[in-house]
């Protein structure tokens, strides 16, 4: 897959999930937190700032930090590693 196309696809999915998450925080039938978490995880693949924020806020909780690492590895397995 083309690098630019993959980047646009992942960033578009990240924004879509974040918007769904924000809507889900208001609507009772939509799981807002889950969509926000997926969107932030996707966004952290291409944004060093979001990646740093995610690392600094999950390192206090070792189980959550391990889960984020596993989830990131799973996302990288699906979409491929981001190119620097």
N, C-alpha and C positions, 0 to 999 in steps of 0.2 A: 504494500500500500504506500502511496506517496506520503512523504513526511508531513507536508503542509496539510494535506487532506486529513490525515490522522490527527494532527494537532487541532484542526478546526472541529473535527467530529468530537473529540474528547472534551474540548472546551465548551462546545455547544451543549453536550450532554450535562456537563457540570453546571452550567448556568440554568438549564432546564430543571435539574434536580433541586438546585437552590431555590428557584422560584416556586416549585411545587412544595418545597419544605416550608417556605414562608407562608404560602397559602394554607398549608396543613397546620400551621401553628394556630390559625384562626378557626378553621373548620374542624369540627369534632370527628368526622369520619375519615380524615386523611392523616396518616402518620407523619407529621411534620418533622420530627426529630430524625427519623430514619432517612428521609429524603435529603435533609440538610447534611447529615453525616456522609451520605454517598456523594453528594455534590462537592463537599469540601475535600473528600478523599480524591475525587477525580481532578479537582482543581489543583491539588497539591502536587500532582505529577508534573505540571508545567510551570508552576509558580513557586519560586524559592521562598518568597515571603510567606505564603500560605503554608508551605512545608515546614518552615521554621516555627511558625505559630502553632502548628499541629504538634510538632515535637515538644516544644516547651510546655504546652498545656496538657499533654498526656504523660509526660515523664514522671509526674508526681504519683501516678497510678499505674504500677507495673503491669497489672492484668490488662488494663485498657491499652497501654502502650504496646504490649505484645499483640493484642488483637488488631490494632491499627497496622502494625507491621505485617501481620498475616494477610489482612485485607488488602494492603497495598501490593503485596506479592501476588495475590490472586488477580488484582486488576491489571498488573503488569503482564501477567501470564495471558490474560485475555486480549488486551490492547497492544501489548509489546512495550518494551522499555522506551521511554522518551529519549530522543536524541538531544545531546547537549548543544 
